[in-house]
């Protein structure tokens, strides 16, 4: 089976991963298809983790090497 195309963006990879999870949770796919989907899902997961790691590194550089909590995150939860 040829290697699957790498999604162009984090969002596209995440959307494809979510679709795979939904399809696998349904339990309707044959075993071989489920194994191929699992393998594809693991590749997408790795791609997403790498993209998030890269984004975190860029944020650290912008914040002079320290990663700070987003102060607005808790404000929205209190409303």
N, CA, C and O of each residue as an XYZ file, in Angstrom:
316
protein
N       0.856     -1.178      0.000
C       0.000      0.000      0.000
C       0.895      1.231      0.000
O       1.799      1.317      0.831
N       0.676      2.205     -0.915
C       1.511      3.402     -0.956
C       1.296      4.263      0.279
O       0.233      4.249      0.899
N       2.347      5.017      0.617
C       2.258      5.900      1.785
C       1.188      6.954      1.554
O       1.067      7.507      0.461
N       0.418      7.225      2.591
C      -0.646      8.225      2.498
C      -0.038      9.614      2.465
O       1.017      9.866      3.046
N      -0.720     10.498      1.781
C      -0.270     11.880      1.654
C      -0.330     12.579      3.004
O      -1.283     12.403      3.763
N       0.696     13.373      3.296
C       0.746     14.134      4.541
C      -0.183     15.340      4.419
O      -0.076     16.102      3.458
N      -1.099     15.527      5.382
C      -1.998     16.690      5.334
C      -1.214     17.998      5.327
O      -0.120     18.085      5.884
N      -1.785     19.001      4.693
C      -1.103     20.282      4.513
C      -1.006     21.092      5.800
O      -0.128     21.947      5.920
N      -1.887     20.840      6.763
C      -1.886     21.666      7.968
C      -2.198     20.823      9.201
O      -2.665     19.688      9.103
N      -1.928     21.407     10.351
C      -2.274     20.774     11.626
C      -3.770     20.496     11.679
O      -4.197     19.412     12.077
N      -4.556     21.481     11.277
C      -6.012     21.346     11.331
C      -6.508     20.212     10.447
O      -7.408     19.467     10.836
N      -5.923     20.077      9.252
C      -6.323     19.000      8.342
C      -5.948     17.639      8.919
O      -6.719     16.684      8.817
N      -4.766     17.548      9.525
C      -4.338     16.291     10.141
C      -5.247     15.928     11.304
O      -5.638     14.770     11.451
N      -5.584     16.906     12.125
C      -6.455     16.666     13.274
C      -7.849     16.232     12.821
O      -8.446     15.334     13.415
N      -8.360     16.862     11.782
C      -9.683     16.499     11.266
C      -9.679     15.063     10.737
O     -10.612     14.301     10.989
N      -8.627     14.701     10.004
C      -8.540     13.332      9.491
C      -8.415     12.332     10.640
O      -9.018     11.259     10.600
N      -7.636     12.682     11.659
C      -7.478     11.810     12.820
C      -8.816     11.611     13.537
O      -9.147     10.495     13.937
N      -9.575     12.683     13.698
C     -10.894     12.580     14.336
C     -11.830     11.680     13.528
O     -12.596     10.903     14.098
N     -11.764     11.788     12.206
C     -12.590     10.945     11.339
C     -12.211      9.471     11.512
O     -13.082      8.604     11.581
N     -10.911      9.196     11.582
C     -10.444      7.820     11.764
C     -10.937      7.266     13.099
O     -11.403      6.129     13.170
N     -10.835      8.065     14.147
C     -11.282      7.624     15.475
C     -12.773      7.293     15.448
O     -13.185      6.260     15.975
N     -13.574      8.149     14.846
C     -15.018      7.897     14.769
C     -15.311      6.611     14.008
O     -16.151      5.813     14.424
N     -14.613      6.414     12.892
C     -14.835      5.215     12.086
C     -14.432      3.959     12.851
O     -15.122      2.942     12.788
N     -13.316      4.029     13.573
C     -12.865      2.861     14.325
C     -13.773      2.578     15.520
O     -14.002      1.419     15.866
N     -14.287      3.625     16.145
C     -15.184      3.436     17.286
C     -16.504      2.793     16.880
O     -17.166      2.162     17.703
N     -16.888      2.948     15.623
C     -18.134      2.333     15.160
C     -18.017      0.814     15.135
O     -19.021      0.111     15.258
N     -16.797      0.303     14.975
C     -16.576     -1.137     14.976
C     -17.059     -1.853     13.738
O     -17.138     -3.082     13.733
N     -17.384     -1.123     12.690
C     -17.950     -1.736     11.488
C     -16.909     -2.103     10.433
O     -17.219     -2.856      9.510
N     -15.691     -1.593     10.546
C     -14.668     -1.843      9.536
C     -14.068     -3.235      9.723
O     -13.935     -3.711     10.851
N     -13.708     -3.885      8.620
C     -13.031     -5.179      8.725
C     -11.648     -5.009      9.373
O     -11.116     -3.901      9.433
N     -11.088     -6.095      9.846
C      -9.828     -6.074     10.577
C      -8.705     -5.401      9.789
O      -8.014     -4.536     10.325
N      -8.516     -5.780      8.543
C      -7.425     -5.208      7.744
C      -7.573     -3.694      7.591
O      -6.592     -2.955      7.670
N      -8.790     -3.247      7.373
C      -9.045     -1.809      7.248
C      -8.791     -1.104      8.580
O      -8.256      0.004      8.610
N      -9.173     -1.743      9.664
C      -8.935     -1.167     10.990
C      -7.446     -1.038     11.274
O      -7.006     -0.031     11.829
N      -6.669     -2.043     10.901
C      -5.219     -1.985     11.100
C      -4.594     -0.865     10.276
O      -3.722     -0.146     10.764
N      -5.035     -0.716      9.032
C      -4.522      0.360      8.182
C      -4.917      1.720      8.748
O      -4.123      2.660      8.729
N      -6.133      1.819      9.247
C      -6.593      3.074      9.847
C      -5.796      3.398     11.104
O      -5.452      4.555     11.343
N      -5.503      2.381     11.906
C      -4.713      2.584     13.122
C      -3.317      3.101     12.767
O      -2.809      4.034     13.388
N      -2.713      2.480     11.763
C      -1.380      2.903     11.327
C      -1.409      4.348     10.832
O      -0.529      5.138     11.172
N      -2.404      4.692     10.041
C      -2.545      6.067      9.542
C      -2.778      7.027     10.708
O      -2.206      8.116     10.747
N      -3.610      6.622     11.646
C      -3.887      7.455     12.810
C      -2.641      7.729     13.628
O      -2.451      8.847     14.107
N      -1.788      6.731     13.797
C      -0.549      6.928     14.552
C       0.376      7.912     13.832
O       1.035      8.727     14.477
N       0.428      7.841     12.508
C       1.246      8.782     11.743
C       0.696     10.201     11.875
O       1.459     11.156     12.018
N      -0.619     10.334     11.828
C      -1.245     11.648     11.983
C      -1.023     12.197     13.388
O      -0.780     13.392     13.561
N      -1.107     11.328     14.385
C      -0.864     11.745     15.766
C       0.554     12.280     15.921
O       0.766     13.316     16.552
N       1.514     11.581     15.351
C       2.902     12.032     15.420
C       3.055     13.388     14.730
O       3.751     14.267     15.238
N       2.413     13.560     13.582
C       2.482     14.833     12.866
C       1.895     15.958     13.715
O       2.468     17.046     13.787
N       0.762     15.704     14.354
C       0.128     16.724     15.202
C       1.007     17.063     16.399
O       1.147     18.234     16.751
N       1.600     16.051     17.027
C       2.470     16.292     18.173
C       3.695     17.109     17.767
O       4.129     17.989     18.511
N       4.250     16.824     16.597
C       5.400     17.584     16.111
C       5.015     19.032     15.835
O       5.776     19.947     16.151
N       3.842     19.246     15.250
C       3.384     20.610     14.966
C       3.172     21.388     16.257
O       3.533     22.562     16.342
N       2.589     20.738     17.265
C       2.383     21.399     18.555
C       3.716     21.695     19.236
O       3.885     22.758     19.832
N       4.650     20.771     19.152
C       5.980     20.991     19.725
C       6.685     22.153     19.056
O       7.328     22.964     19.722
N       6.567     22.236     17.749
C       7.169     23.339     17.006
C       6.541     24.668     17.400
O       7.241     25.666     17.576
N       5.224     24.678     17.536
C       4.533     25.904     17.945
C       4.967     26.318     19.348
O       5.156     27.505     19.613
N       5.127     25.349     20.247
C       5.560     25.660     21.612
C       6.967     26.254     21.610
O       7.244     27.197     22.351
N       7.853     25.707     20.781
C       9.214     26.249     20.687
C       9.188     27.690     20.207
O       9.917     28.530     20.736
N       8.366     27.988     19.221
C       8.266     29.355     18.713
C       7.743     30.295     19.790
O       8.221     31.421     19.924
N       6.759     29.833     20.558
C       6.216     30.656     21.644
C       7.287     30.906     22.693
O       7.411     32.022     23.197
N       8.064     29.880     23.028
C       9.146     30.053     24.003
C      10.145     31.103     23.521
O      10.615     31.926     24.306
N      10.464     31.072     22.242
C      11.398     32.059     21.691
C      10.810     33.460     21.804
O      11.519     34.405     22.147
N       9.531     33.597     21.522
C       8.880     34.901     21.601
C       8.752     35.389     23.033
O       8.717     36.594     23.279
N       8.683     34.461     23.980
C       8.539     34.801     25.398
C       9.888     34.759     26.114
O       9.930     34.622     27.337
N      10.985     34.874     25.375
C      12.341     34.864     25.937
C      12.648     33.587     26.714
O      13.252     33.647     27.785
N      12.246     32.454     26.195
C      12.622     31.177     26.768
C      11.728     30.640     27.858
O      11.950     29.521     28.319
N      10.731     31.380     28.293
C       9.839     30.860     29.332
C       8.427     30.738     28.781
O       7.975     31.574     27.998
N       7.755     29.704     29.195
C       6.381     29.481     28.754
C       5.459     29.890     29.887
O       5.495     29.307     30.971
N       4.639     30.887     29.633
C       3.735     31.408     30.661
C       2.326     30.893     30.418
O       1.961     30.555     29.292
N       1.541     30.838     31.483
C       0.134     30.458     31.366
C      -0.623     31.572     30.668
O      -0.292     32.749     30.808
N      -1.641     31.186     29.914
C      -2.496     32.165     29.266
C      -3.457     32.686     30.310
O      -4.325     31.949     30.777
N      -3.317     33.935     30.680
C      -4.091     34.504     31.776
C      -5.575     34.616     31.455
O      -6.392     34.594     32.376
N      -5.953     34.734     30.198
C      -7.358     34.864     29.823
C      -8.117     33.552     29.882
O      -9.347     33.557     29.828
N      -7.423     32.427     29.991
C      -8.085     31.121     29.976
C      -9.007     30.935     31.171
O     -10.107     30.406     31.010
N      -8.601     31.345     32.348
C      -9.442     31.131     33.530
C     -10.566     32.150     33.620
O     -11.596     31.877     34.235
N     -10.388     33.314     33.021
C     -11.421     34.347     33.064
C     -12.685     33.903     32.351
O     -13.788     34.172     32.828
N     -12.547     33.225     31.215
C     -13.706     32.781     30.450
C     -14.487     31.694     31.164
O     -15.697     31.577     30.972
N     -13.813     30.895     31.987
C     -14.478     29.801     32.686
C     -15.319     30.295     33.856
O     -16.233     29.597     34.294
N     -15.027     31.484     34.366
C     -15.732     31.995     35.530
C     -17.064     32.633     35.196
O     -17.888     32.818     36.092
N     -17.311     32.978     33.931
C     -18.546     33.683     33.566
C     -19.759     32.823     33.718
O     -20.873     33.274     33.450
